């Protein structure tokens, strides 16, 4: 006789029932995981775009006040400063101060953490390969890794070096200099502001164009030394993407088409009809170069066809070495901050610098 209230005896799950439940759970996980992974990647892309919006506001304030954007880096001064080198490398490799460090030091950018994209592997393989090249040899802070310690590159057409070097050669970002100003105002004409790239995800701290020919090979110097500076770290392996910030301060995610190639078989990728660095319909490999050996791509358009009747060299006109008559505000020159050791105090432990 059963005890009162005990009812029918309980039985456990059979092995088959347990396996069915486990299989259902595994199926649900396999269905949901790609969506969750995609959502995580999408959130990182959105965070990166938000970073660029903040940087863009700082850049807008700087150009409104000074009429020019910051110079790209402090490589001239840092080369002679032992305290600005990473001693993990034989002889010490330079740890660069960049245009983003200038924005932070001048308090236009309140938080330097926005200088880092959440998808940046710090260093990304492409940036590491460039930093390790014997002609470059730039190091990340502290760790024995080559590269550059920021995730965003400023357009060579818009920062000081690119601007001064290009103005007489048909690549200038503006139509007319500002009359009576001690500086040339780079966006005075307000032409193409919604189409011209100001800065973007970078595989270095400056960007020359949309070149991506080295992406399939992880070679930064395909087709030449200035290639592959735009940081295609978002999207997917089959369809990489990068966030671009334009002169008018809007941010756009652009996808690279790895199947769109020039006649020589190298990746062309992004068409430059309505977004560009120097001029509409430019070749994606457009780049500064040695006047004695200019990149042949500077005389070609996006189709790889010749567009100029003469060779357009791109001579460097560095405002720091006296080759230009124009004045330059020291507040926007990373080289000046390194020479005078006037960087924001928090940058020294962050970069591993020593005064």
Secondary structure, DSSP 8 states (H G I E B T S, - for coil): ---TT--S------HHHHHHHHHHHHHHHHHHHHHHHHHHHHHHHHHHHHHHHHHHHHHHHHHHHHSS---SB-HHHHTT-GGGEETTSTT-EE---BHHHHHHHTTSSS-GGGGS-TT--SS-HHHHHHHHSTTT-BB-SSSS-BS-S-SEEEETTTSHHHHHHHTTTT--S-SS--TT-SS--TTTT--STTTBEEEEEBSSSEE-SS--TTGGGT-TTSSSTT---B---EE-SSSEEEEEEETTS-EEEEE--TT-B-TTS-B--S--SSSBSSSTTB-TT----BTTB--GGGGBBTTS-B--SS--------TTTT---S---GGG-HHHHHHHT-S-HHHHHHHT---
